[in-house]
C-alpha cells in the first residue's frame, strides 16, 4: 500500500561436489563428497516498512543464512568399525610428500546458522531528525566429526612409517551466539546555519560453547 510495504527474498541452493580435495589428495579414495540431500543451504530476508505519518517511519526486518552441509567418504571407503577392513582403511598421510591416500581424514557435518533482527523508528521534520532502533544477531556454529576409519591417521615421511594420530571420533563441538545486540538513539536539530548532533549506542554480546 502507499504507506505500508512488505518485501521478502528467499534462495535455496542445491550443491553437489563429487570430489572435494586439496593438492596431494588421492581423488578416488581420500577425497570427500557433498550430496545436496545432506545439505541445507539457504538465505532469506523479509522487511516491513510503515509510513505512520508524513514525519514518522517504522522499519522492521529479519534475515537468515544457513549453510549446513556434510562431507562424506567416497562410496565404498567407509568401513564397519572394528572389522579388518576398518583397520586397513585408515587414512595415510605423508608429512614430507604432502599426500593423503586410502581414506579422507575428516568426514564431518558443519552447521553454521546466522539470524538477524533489526528495527528502527524515525521522526523527521527537516529541522529535527530523530531515530532510534536495535539490532539483534544470534545463531550457532557447529561441527560434528564422523567415525574415522581405524580411528586414527597413519603418518609417513617419504613412505617410511612415522607415527599415528589417534582420534576419538565421532565428536561434536558447538559455539552459540545468544545475543550480539545493539541499541541506538540519535538526534539532530538545525537552527539556521547551526546543526547539533547527539547519539548513544549500547552493545551487548553473550555466547556459550
C-alpha positions in Angstrom: 0.0 0.0 0.0 1.1 3.6 -0.2 2.0 3.7 3.5 2.9 0.0 4.2 5.4 -2.1 2.3 6.4 -5.7 2.8 9.4 -7.2 0.8 10.8 -10.8 1.0 13.5 -12.7 -0.6 14.4 -16.4 -0.4 17.0 -18.5 -2.2 17.7 -22.2 -1.7 21.0 -23.6 -3.1 21.4 -27.2 -4.1 25.1 -28.0 -4.2 26.8 -31.2 -5.2 30.6 -31.8 -5.1 31.6 -35.2 -6.3 35.3 -34.9 -5.3 36.3 -32.3 -2.7 40.0 -32.3 -2.1 43.2 -30.4 -1.8 46.6 -30.7 -3.5 48.2 -34.1 -2.9 44.9 -35.9 -2.1 44.1 -39.1 -3.9 41.0 -38.4 -5.9 39.3 -41.8 -5.7 40.0 -42.8 -2.1 40.8 -39.7 0.0 38.6 -37.0 -1.4 35.2 -36.4 0.1 31.8 -35.9 -1.4 28.9 -33.4 -0.7 25.4 -34.5 -1.5 22.6 -31.9 -1.8 20.2 -34.2 0.1 22.5 -34.0 3.1 22.9 -30.2 3.0 20.7 -27.2 3.7 21.9 -24.0 2.0 19.5 -21.1 2.0 19.4 -17.3 2.6 16.3 -15.3 3.2 15.1 -11.9 4.4 11.9 -10.0 5.0 11.4 -6.3 5.6 8.4 -4.3 6.6 8.2 -0.5 6.5 5.3 1.7 7.5 5.0 5.4 7.0 2.9 6.1 10.1 2.6 9.8 9.1 4.4 12.2 6.8 7.0 12.7 9.6 7.4 9.2 11.1 8.6 5.9 9.7 8.8 2.4 11.2 11.1 -0.3 9.9 11.3 -4.0 10.9 13.5 -6.7 9.3 14.7 -10.3 9.6 17.4 -12.1 7.7 18.9 -15.6 8.0 21.7 -17.5 6.4 22.1 -21.3 6.8 25.0 -23.3 5.3 24.6 -26.7 6.7 26.5 -29.4 4.8 28.2 -32.7 5.3 31.4 -34.1 3.7 31.4 -37.8 3.4 33.6 -40.7 2.3 33.6 -41.7 -1.3 31.3 -44.7 -1.8 32.9 -47.9 -0.6 35.5 -46.2 1.6 33.7 -46.2 4.9 34.0 -49.4 6.8 32.2 -51.1 9.7 34.0 -50.3 13.0 36.4 -52.9 14.4 36.4 -55.1 11.3 39.7 -56.0 9.5 38.6 -53.7 6.6 38.1 -50.8 9.1 41.6 -51.1 10.4 43.1 -51.5 7.0 41.1 -48.5 5.7 42.9 -45.9 7.8 43.9 -42.6 6.2 47.6 -42.5 5.2 49.2 -39.1 5.3 52.8 -38.4 4.2 54.2 -35.4 6.0 57.1 -34.9 3.6 55.3 -35.5 0.3 52.1 -33.8 1.4 49.9 -36.6 0.2 46.8 -38.2 1.5 45.7 -41.7 0.4 43.5 -44.6 1.3 40.7 -42.6 3.0 39.7 -39.0 3.9 40.7 -37.6 7.4 37.6 -35.6 8.0 34.1 -36.8 7.2 32.0 -34.3 9.1 28.9 -32.2 9.3 29.1 -28.4 9.5 26.2 -26.3 10.8 26.7 -22.5 10.7 23.4 -20.7 11.3 23.1 -17.0 11.4 20.0 -14.9 12.2 19.5 -11.2 12.4 16.6 -9.0 13.5 16.5 -5.2 13.3 14.0 -2.4 13.9 14.1 1.4 13.7 11.8 4.3 14.3 12.4 7.7 12.6 10.9 11.1 13.2 11.9 13.7 10.5 10.7 17.3 10.2 13.6 18.8 8.3 15.0 20.8 11.2 14.6 18.0 13.7 15.7 14.4 12.8 15.4 11.7 15.4 16.0 8.0 15.0 16.1 5.0 17.4 16.3 1.3 17.0 18.1 -2.0 17.7 19.9 -4.9 16.0 19.9 -8.5 17.3 22.1 -11.2 15.8 22.1 -14.8 17.0 23.0 -18.2 15.8 25.3 -21.2 16.1 28.4 -22.7 14.5 28.7 -26.5 14.9 31.0 -29.2 13.7 30.3 -32.9 14.0 33.1 -35.2 13.0 32.0 -38.7 11.9 33.6 -42.1 12.5 37.1 -42.2 11.1 38.3 -45.5 9.7 40.6 -47.1 12.3 40.0 -44.1 14.5 43.4 -42.8 13.5 45.6 -41.3 10.8 48.7 -43.2 9.7 51.6 -40.8 9.2 54.6 -41.4 7.0 57.8 -39.5 6.0 58.7 -40.1 2.3 56.9 -43.5 2.6 58.5 -44.5 5.9 56.1 -45.1 8.8 56.5 -42.2 11.3 53.6 -42.0 13.8 49.8 -42.2 14.2 47.3 -39.5 15.2 44.6 -41.2 17.3 41.2 -39.6 17.2 38.2 -40.2 19.4 35.6 -39.8 16.7 32.7 -39.3 16.5 32.8 -35.9 18.2 31.0 -32.6 18.1 31.7 -29.0 19.0 29.2 -26.1 19.0 29.5 -22.4 19.6 26.4 -20.4 20.3 25.8 -16.7 20.0 22.8 -15.9 22.1 22.9 -12.1 21.7 25.1 -9.9 19.6 22.8 -6.9 20.3 22.9 -3.1 19.9 20.5 -0.3 20.8 21.0 3.2 19.4 19.4 6.6 19.6 20.5 9.6 17.5 19.2 13.1 17.2 20.0 16.2 15.2 18.5 19.7 15.4 19.1 22.5 12.9 18.7 26.2 13.7 19.5 28.5 10.8 23.1 27.6 9.9 23.9 25.5 13.0 23.2 21.8 13.5 23.6 20.0 16.8 24.1 16.2 16.7 23.8 13.7 19.5 23.8 10.0 19.8 24.1 7.0 22.0 24.8 3.3 21.3 24.8 0.4 23.7 26.2 -3.1 22.7 25.8 -6.4 24.4 27.4 -9.7 23.5 26.6 -13.1 25.0 27.8 -16.5 23.8 28.5 -20.0 25.0 30.2 -23.2 24.0 
